[in-house]
Amino acid sequence: MTLQQQCPLCSSEANLFYQDYFRCKTCNSIFANSAKLPNAAQEKARYELHDDNVEDTGYQKFVSPMTQAIQSDYKRSAKGLDFGAGKAPIVSKLMQDAGYDIRQYDPFFHPNAALLEEKYDYVAACEVVEHFYHPHKEFALLKRLLGKGGKLYLMTDIYDDSIDFSKWYYKNDVTHVFFYTKESFLWIQKEFGFKELKIEKRLVTLF
């Protein structure tokens, strides 16, 4: 069994943490064994099983910390991107219903690569970053998508040592392959040149 791997976020050494998961010594992130990641077809098949419905009020409430934060920070005319929008782009739907200008990008369901050549006032990635196989590459892209002073809004469940990882529900989705701690986001803030980091439960804002 492999006892060490290189962290895909910060490239530091990571030790075996639990079964097929490793924990980075530098950024404190936890990630799945790279040899056991689902391939693209398996990944898409898992996403196809999601029964998310944009009209579901429970789903709308779940994403409301993100949509309310954006609406508090930006006017309707601001240009936004729903990155990793998925099969049911709930953030886009709620923002567009409120009159906001927001586009959707998703490598499987909205694969419009031209959108990745533009700049945005804000980028929203709701329940996306835990799916990153190559988080350093993806965060470099997210930073590049932002115009000057732009904000990156993320939603993900953040790990801390009060959680029993062996029983943690969040790891049970095979497509959840990278887990962040507060230290992970502090590392990301510094590495990619964000001035501010705000963590409010599972809503993370970098700007």
QUIMOZI-V377812 format. One record per pair of residues at least 6 apart in sequence whose ideal C-beta (glycine too) atoms are under 7 Angstrom apart, sorted by the first residue. I is the first residue (numbers start at 1). GAP is how many residues later the second one is. D is the distance in Angstrom with one decimal. If there is no record, write none. Layout:
((I,GAP,D) (I,GAP,D))
This chain:
((2,31,6.9) (3,12,6.7) (3,13,4.9) (4,9,5.9) (4,10,6.5) (4,11,5.8) (5,9,5.3) (5,17,4.9) (5,28,7.0) (5,29,6.2) (6,7,6.8) (6,8,6.9) (7,7,4.8) (7,17,3.9) (7,19,6.8) (7,20,6.4) (7,22,6.3) (7,24,6.9) (8,23,6.1) (8,125,6.9) (8,126,5.7) (8,127,5.7) (8,128,6.5) (8,170,7.0) (9,18,5.6) (9,20,5.4) (9,126,4.4) (9,127,5.4) (9,175,6.8) (10,14,6.3) (10,16,5.1) (10,17,4.4) (10,177,5.9) (12,12,5.5) (12,13,5.7) (12,14,3.6) (12,15,6.9) (13,12,5.6) (14,8,4.0) (14,9,5.8) (14,10,4.3) (14,11,6.5) (15,7,6.4) (15,8,6.2) (15,10,6.9) (16,6,5.9) (17,6,3.8) (17,13,5.8) (18,147,5.2) (18,148,6.2) (20,12,6.1) (20,13,4.1) (20,16,5.6) (21,9,5.5) (21,10,6.8) (21,11,5.8) (22,8,7.0) (22,9,5.7) (22,11,7.0) (23,7,5.0) (27,156,6.0) (27,157,5.0) (27,160,4.0) (28,153,4.6) (28,155,3.8) (28,156,6.0) (29,149,6.5) (29,150,6.5) (29,151,5.9) (29,152,6.5) (29,155,4.4) (30,129,6.1) (30,149,4.3) (31,146,6.3) (31,147,4.7) (31,148,7.0) (32,145,4.2) (37,96,6.0) (37,140,5.9) (38,8,6.9) (38,136,5.7) (38,137,6.2) (43,132,5.5) (44,64,4.9) (46,128,6.3) (46,129,5.0) (47,39,6.6) (47,40,6.2) (47,61,6.2) (48,39,7.0) (50,37,6.1) (52,7,5.8) (52,35,6.9) (52,36,4.0) (52,38,6.6) (53,6,6.4) (53,35,6.3) (54,34,5.1) (54,36,5.0) (54,39,4.4) (59,31,5.7) (60,30,6.7) (60,34,6.2) (63,27,5.3) (63,28,5.7) (63,31,6.9) (63,63,5.5) (63,92,7.0) (65,135,6.9) (65,138,4.5) (66,25,6.3) (66,58,5.9) (66,60,5.6) (66,87,5.3) (66,89,5.3) (66,137,5.9) (67,24,6.1) (67,27,4.7) (67,28,6.0) (69,84,6.2) (69,134,6.5) (69,136,6.8) (70,10,6.9) (70,25,6.7) (70,52,6.0) (70,54,6.5) (70,83,6.2) (71,27,6.2) (73,78,6.4) (74,47,6.1) (74,48,6.0) (76,23,4.5) (76,24,5.2) (76,25,6.9) (77,24,6.6) (78,23,6.9) (78,43,4.0) (78,44,6.4) (79,22,5.6) (79,41,5.2) (79,42,5.1) (80,15,6.7) (80,20,6.4) (80,21,6.6) (80,22,3.9) (80,40,5.8) (80,41,6.3) (80,42,4.8) (80,44,6.5) (81,21,6.8) (81,22,5.4) (81,24,6.1) (81,34,6.5) (81,39,4.6) (81,42,4.8) (81,64,6.2) (82,7,5.6) (82,9,4.9) (82,10,4.3) (82,20,5.6) (82,21,6.9) (82,22,4.8) (82,42,5.4) (83,22,5.5) (83,40,5.3) (83,41,6.7) (83,42,4.6) (83,45,6.4) (83,59,6.7) (84,22,5.6) (84,41,5.3) (84,44,3.4) (85,7,5.8) (85,19,3.9) (85,20,6.5) (85,21,4.7) (85,24,6.9) (85,25,5.4) (86,20,5.7) (86,23,6.1) (87,22,5.1) (89,15,4.9) (91,33,5.2) (91,35,5.1) (92,10,5.3) (92,12,5.1) (95,7,4.6) (96,6,6.3) (103,12,5.5) (104,6,4.4) (105,7,6.1) (105,10,4.8) (105,11,6.6) (116,25,6.8) (116,29,6.8) (119,26,6.6) (119,27,6.9) (119,28,4.2) (120,25,5.5) (120,26,6.2) (120,27,6.4) (120,30,6.2) (121,26,6.0) (121,29,5.4) (122,28,5.8) (122,29,4.8) (122,31,6.5) (123,19,5.8) (123,22,5.3) (123,23,6.1) (123,29,5.2) (124,29,4.6) (125,17,6.9) (125,29,5.2) (126,29,4.6) (127,28,5.6) (127,29,6.5) (129,6,6.9) (129,25,5.6) (129,27,5.1) (129,51,6.9) (130,26,5.0) (130,46,4.6) (130,48,5.8) (130,49,6.3) (131,44,5.4) (131,45,6.7) (131,46,6.6) (132,6,4.6) (132,46,5.2) (133,44,6.3) (135,43,5.4) (139,49,5.7) (139,53,5.7) (140,52,6.8) (142,10,5.6) (143,49,4.5) (146,6,6.3) (150,57,6.9) (151,54,5.9) (151,56,4.1) (152,53,7.0) (152,54,4.5) (152,55,6.8) (153,52,5.6) (154,50,4.2) (155,47,5.4) (155,48,5.7) (156,24,6.2) (156,46,6.2) (157,13,4.6) (157,45,5.5) (158,22,5.7) (158,23,6.4) (158,24,6.7) (158,41,7.0) (158,44,6.4) (159,20,4.9) (159,21,6.8) (159,22,5.3) (160,21,6.2) (165,6,6.9) (170,6,5.9) (170,9,6.9) (182,17,6.4) (185,12,5.7) (185,14,6.5) (185,19,5.8) (186,11,6.6) (188,18,6.9) (189,8,4.5) (189,17,6.1) (194,12,4.2) (194,13,6.2) (195,12,6.7) (196,11,5.2) (197,9,5.7) (198,7,4.4))
